[in-house]
């Protein structure tokens, strides 16, 4: 059982590392490459955390499947943006909003007793949403720099 977790983690790191190389090679600026790195890291931590312990209850809680929506929004947004920086920024902001919404959707579905555990899930999701926002801001910076606007 422990070996399968190690294999799964290895595959996850390999796939996300290759994804980083593929996407980062499309951008010339450091901000774009850093944005890709933040987004890939957020994805890695989101998947790894959910597989290991789960964010909502245990890793076996079906509410954790809602986090797939965060990854889907980011992935579909990146495809629609054709990996262009300003479109990628919008995709990351959408992923942040989705990440932030997940615990509230889970609360509406399950309607658990409000405890400190629920508060910690909301705090954790806010931190993850912050990672997506940072990636979005970096993509935005890369996009504005490419069209001649700088801060």
JOKAWO-V803572 format. One record per residue. RES is the residue in one small letter. PHI is phi as a letter, one per 40 degrees, with the letter a starting at -180 (999 if undefined). PSI is psi in radians with two decimals (NA if undefined). NEAR is the number of other C-alpha atoms within 8 Angstrom. Layout:
# JOKAWO-V803572
RES&PHI&PSI&NEAR  RES&PHI&PSI&NEAR
This chain:
# JOKAWO-V803572
x&999&-0.80&4  x&c&-0.61&5  x&c&-0.68&6  x&c&-0.60&7  x&c&-0.70&8  x&c&-0.75&8  x&c&-0.78&8  x&c&-0.76&8  x&c&-0.72&9  x&c&-0.77&8  x&c&-0.74&8  x&c&-0.80&9  x&c&-0.73&9  x&c&-0.86&8  x&c&-0.79&8  x&c&-0.57&10  x&c&-0.76&9  x&c&-0.67&8  x&c&-0.74&9  x&d&-0.86&11  x&c&-0.72&8  x&c&-0.85&8  x&c&-0.76&10  x&c&-0.50&12  x&c&-0.32&8  x&c&-0.41&7  x&b&2.54&8  x&c&-0.45&8  x&c&2.70&7  x&c&-0.61&7  x&c&-0.70&10  x&c&-0.83&15  x&c&-0.69&12  x&c&-0.68&10  x&c&-0.76&14  x&c&-0.74&12  x&c&-0.74&10  x&c&-0.76&12  x&c&-0.75&12  x&c&-0.71&12  x&c&-0.75&8  x&c&-0.72&11  x&c&-0.80&9  x&d&-0.86&11  x&c&-0.63&8  x&c&-0.85&10  x&c&-0.82&8  x&c&-0.79&9  x&c&-0.71&10  x&c&-0.64&11  x&c&-0.62&8  x&c&-0.96&7  x&b&-0.29&8  x&g&2.51&13  x&c&-0.64&10  x&b&1.85&10  x&g&-2.43&7  x&c&3.05&8  x&c&-0.27&12  x&c&-0.07&7  x&c&2.14&9  x&c&-0.31&6  x&c&-0.42&7  x&c&-0.35&12  x&c&-0.34&7  x&c&-0.44&10  x&c&-0.31&10  x&c&-0.51&7  x&c&-0.62&9  x&c&-0.85&12  x&c&-0.67&10  x&c&-0.75&8  x&c&-0.79&12  x&c&-0.76&12  x&c&-0.85&8  x&c&-0.69&9  x&c&-0.71&13  x&c&-0.69&12  x&c&-0.82&8  x&c&-0.57&8  x&c&-0.15&12  x&f&0.59&7  x&g&0.27&11  x&c&2.46&8  x&d&-0.81&12  x&c&-0.63&12  x&c&-0.67&13  x&c&-0.64&15  x&c&-0.81&14  x&c&-0.69&10  x&c&-0.69&15  x&c&-0.65&15  x&c&-0.64&11  x&c&-0.69&10  x&c&-0.67&14  x&c&-0.79&15  x&c&-0.70&9  x&c&-0.78&11  x&d&-0.80&13  x&c&-0.56&13  x&c&-0.42&8  x&d&-0.89&11  x&c&-0.53&11  x&c&-0.64&8  x&c&-0.77&8  x&c&-0.67&11  x&c&-0.69&9  x&c&-0.64&7  x&c&-0.89&6  x&c&-0.52&6  x&f&1.03&7  x&c&2.98&5  x&c&2.38&4  x&c&2.04&7  x&b&3.14&6  x&c&-0.54&6  x&d&-0.71&7  x&c&-0.73&8  x&c&-0.72&9  x&c&-0.62&8  x&c&-0.73&11  x&c&-0.74&10  x&c&-0.81&8  x&d&-0.74&8  x&c&-0.59&12  x&c&-0.70&10  x&c&-0.79&8  x&c&-0.70&13  x&d&-0.64&13  x&c&-0.65&9  x&c&-0.76&12  x&c&-0.66&15  x&c&-0.74&11  x&d&-0.80&10  x&c&-0.76&15  x&c&-0.74&15  x&c&-0.68&10  x&c&-0.71&13  x&c&-0.72&15  x&c&-0.77&12  x&c&-0.77&11  x&c&-0.70&14  x&c&-0.74&11  x&c&-0.63&11  x&c&-0.59&9  x&c&-0.36&7  x&b&0.17&6  x&g&0.02&6  x&c&2.33&7  x&b&2.77&6  x&c&NA&2
